[in-house]
């Protein structure tokens, strides 16, 4: 059997080669990692690398950790108007490349290992741009009406998003065979969800009525939400792809122009919690793997705060009522107790 062993010179050459590697040399590692793990965010990784990271870090040696370079990049991106969350996602690409390099290079160069560790632990920014948008109860009817005017497809997507907190990508890819009108269920396969886990929910009456119309006369493989054929687009109905203009028209008519479709995911989480559904069930319906992620989507509005105060006041009133009842019982007992005669 043929064997291979490193000679001293060959080993020295390999260590020298690893020591000189740059981020550009090892960028392929992260693409391979994302492709192998079927991570859909690979498009974001490629975009960040080509647009910003390659120019700033492409020729940077992995063996030379430069905190000043990282800070200069952060200042530059923030100065160009990038949000802290965007900068953090970009830095995460560098950190992942360094982390993969630690696993793949098999080097004994201590300086390189230390530098890779430090690159993989670049400190990100504090994120303060988390959206808090949601649909108020008082705004629901108006938006339900305006989405219906755009088409049964948008009305159905709106209802599903409000009810289950599902993502836009999960709804536009929904196929007719995933809607079971007999059992009144909707199922998502692992390939349809962001977290790679299958989900199944029971339909409400409103969702059932809308989806029954949406899937009527469709083949199992057809998309549930489709635009009707028009003169410009004759023939079969068209699957939904980009519906930003239709959504803008609906939200403007309903007088909620700043509402994003993704805000309905937050609305769905809030509504499920308000109805007293256990957190583990909400996580399963919505598709959150961790409680921390669920908490990010659990917004509190003024009505929630008013309801909290109302419950506190009711508790105090009940406590005072119980105290008054106990007082009356003591007085009644004292009145009924026979008077003791003096000796």
Secondary structure, 3 states (H helix, E strand, C coil): CCCCCCCHHHHHHHHHHHHCCEHHHHHHHHHHHHHHCCCCCHHHHHHHHHHHHHHHHCCCECCCCCHHHHHHHHHHHHHCCCCHHHHHHHHHHHHHHHHHHHHHCCCCCHHHHHHHHHHCCCCCCCCCCCCCCCCCHHHHHHHHHHHHHHCHHHHHHHHHHHHHCCCHHHHHCCEHHHEECCCCEEEECHHHCCCCCCEEEECCHHHHHHHHHHCCCCCCCCECCEECCCCCCCCCCEECCCCHHHHHHHHHHCCCCCCCCCHHHHHHHHHHHHCCCCHHHHHHHHCCCCHHHHHHHCCCCHHHHHHHHHHHHHHHHHHHHHHHHHHHHHHHHHHHCCCCCCC
